Amino acid sequence: EVGGGCCLLVVKMPLTRVDVMPRWHFAAAAVLFGAVLAAALVGGFLGPSLRRAEPPWYAYNCSGSAHIYVTNGTCTGVQMRKNQTWMQEMPPLKQLNRFWALSMTPYQYHFDADTGNDASGKIDSLVSIWYRDHSDDDWKSEVKDYSTDLQVECPFKQAKKHNGKCDSFLLIFAEIVQHKYWRVAIQLFNADWIGDVGFTFHYGNTVYSKIEMSLAIGFITANVLLFAAYLFCMRKHPFRTWDVHQRYLLFLLLALFLYNDPLFALKYIYWGWVFVFLDCIFKVILLSLILLYLLFGLDHVHHEETKLQWGIATFPKYASVSLFFIFYLVMYSWENIRDRINPIFGVHDTLGGVSAFFVLTLLTYVVIVVWLSIITFLSLRTVRHSPAQLKRFLFLAVPSVLVVISEMAYVLMTFFGSGDTAVQLVFFTVLFNVYICGLCFGFWPAGPAGNSPDALEAAEEVKLLTS
């Protein structure tokens, strides 16, 4: 319609389920979303830990776990300060244990509580390892007389409280479990000032591994089926007619597939640093894409746009999310490769350089969250007079608040946590899968494709007046 130098342009928005969904469906979806996440959070807190440890063995093997060797029969072990060999068979393992490790805790010989000084020194160790697959097989050598020097630190306060106890450290680490039975022999040299020695056997929790495998297989299967169904349904609609949400969902579904860890089976066969780094990339890609999607999705609601538009704020969006991706990837991969090298005590060894990347990641994330908050506030002014846009806004913004807060928790747990936990495994896996599946359901095309009467009747007409 043209008159008086003005034109009235009527634009038809692509029709999706969220545009035609009754209000009670929104309420039911919110309740279901909250219930599933609450169950996942409770299950995560009540879930098993990734690692387990046996009670320590002591070289002295004294009754009552005393750390002073006496010769009246109460101590039946060895004195490693005299170069005597400590030998022990490990409890049987399964492949689902993923790894096993042996840590060492020395005690000072004749600890003097009056000195008030920390003690430290180097000792030499000689380690041999044997294995067998059945209890009646002969032992086969895995490692023969492996020599290394060990730096032992004994803080005075700790030693005074625990009868001369020094800091623990990792002595043996096997990143995969290839055999069922293992036996180790350890001999110390230049250790005259070392008295008793404690050895703790660490291994992966099979229950945690089963949960991890079940989640990976289940969500990967569901992800593949959903992606195939999405492409099959969207084939009726030319790509140029897809709105911003439908286009981003294509990439979010691909990123979700990678986040669900398609390489998880390799953890039980070979888990080198390359696979650790790839796993980190997959997870950081999804977190970054969600932030980018929210920046563009909410901005398009604010401007009442349905297509991807390049504007003055486009480059800053990509730049801020790219910086978050780089900073967080460095921090996340640093932490995970650290855990691969030393899964028991590695968390205490990287509070230096990685702290800078943690600060940069946190600052970048805060900037993105502030930006999202401003866009959300501006969008409220836009959607209050547009029922159709209000539906899209609520459907996008309400669950995204929880997702943004959860991503912040994910970043904090990466830095301050002690490796993977059941909360990280269960809650965040369920959260991201349910969230993206919900977005896919909401922005799924509703009704026939093209300009059918049903679609045109339900679609909102956005009037743009230009002179």
Secondary structure, 3 states (H helix, E strand, C coil): CEECCEEEEEEECCCEHHHHCCHHHHHHHHHHHHHHHHHHHHHHHHCCCCEEECCCEECCCEHHHCCCCCCCCCECCCCHHHCCCEEEECCCCCHHHCCEEEEEEEEECCCCCCCCCCEEEEEEEEEEEEEECCCCCCCEEEEEEEEEEEEEEECHHHHHHCCCECCCEEEEEECCCCCCEEEEEEEEECCCCEEEEEEEEEEECHHHHHHHHHHHHHHHHHHHHHHHHHHHHHCCCCHHHCCHHHHHHHHHHHHHHHHCCCCHHHHHCCCCHHHHHHHHHHHHHHHHHHHHHHHHHHHHHHCCCCCCCCCCCHHHHHHHHHHHHHHHHHHHHHHHHHHHHCCCCHHHCCCCHHHHHHHHHHHHHHHHHHHHHHHHHHHHHHHCCCHHHHHHHHHHHHHHHHHHHHHHHHHHHHHHCCCCCHHHHHHHHHHHHHHHHHHHHHCCECCCCCCCHHHHHHCCEEEEEEC
